[in-house]
Amino acid sequence: MKVHTDEIRLETEGFCDIRDVSAEVGRVVADSGIRTGLVCVGCPGSTTGVTTIEFEPGAVADLKRALESLAPEKGRYDHNATWGDGNGFAHLRSALVGTSRTFPVRDGAPALGTWQQVVFLDFDNRSRRRTVIVTVMGDSE
């Protein structure tokens, strides 16, 4: 089995900034030479998320609205009382969405549905420089 790792660097705006990283993930898989296996997309950090969605304005707005309903930016969070940084909502959203996802690799590409894109979310309350780590594992048949 072969393992290949690369990084995607992003400048984000925070506050539920959602970025489609599907093309970059596909590039890493293609560059790996792995034909069959798994690709894991993750971000170190406790105020980020990785998931899939149909990356179109309506679905993105719906996701943002759902996250605001579950963990409102102006909610009361013990984290904010402890640290005073005002991003308790971002930590909770990250915990709910998760910071990594794994997808099958088939024929040298991520096996995603027609309307399924891999997205990175930055929930923090400020702009950030983020690194998404993409690890591909499998066989190069």
Secondary structure as the mmCIF struct_conf table of DSSP 4:
data_model
#
loop_
_struct_conf.conf_type_id
_struct_conf.id
_struct_conf.beg_label_comp_id
_struct_conf.beg_label_asym_id
_struct_conf.beg_label_seq_id
_struct_conf.end_label_comp_id
_struct_conf.end_label_asym_id
_struct_conf.end_label_seq_id
STRN STRN1 LYS A 2 THR A 12
BEND BEND1 PHE A 15 CYS A 16
STRN STRN2 ASP A 17 ASP A 20
HELX_RH_AL_P HELX_RH_AL_P1 SER A 22 SER A 32
TURN_TY1_P TURN_TY1_P1 GLY A 33 GLY A 33
STRN STRN3 THR A 36 GLY A 42
BEND BEND2 GLY A 45 THR A 47
STRN STRN4 THR A 48 ILE A 53
BEND BEND3 GLU A 56 GLU A 56
HELX_RH_AL_P HELX_RH_AL_P2 PRO A 57 LEU A 70
BEND BEND4 ALA A 71 ALA A 71
TURN_TY1_P TURN_TY1_P2 GLU A 73 LYS A 74
BEND BEND5 GLY A 75 GLY A 75
HELX_RH_AL_P HELX_RH_AL_P3 ASP A 78 TRP A 83
BEND BEND6 ASP A 85 GLY A 86
HELX_RH_AL_P HELX_RH_AL_P4 GLY A 88 VAL A 97
BEND BEND7 THR A 99 THR A 99
STRN STRN5 SER A 100 ARG A 106
TURN_TY1_P TURN_TY1_P3 ASP A 107 GLY A 108
STRN STRN6 ALA A 109 PRO A 110
TURN_TY1_P TURN_TY1_P4 THR A 114 TRP A 115
STRN STRN7 GLN A 117 ASP A 122
BEND BEND8 ASP A 124 ARG A 126
STRN STRN8 ARG A 128 ASP A 139
#
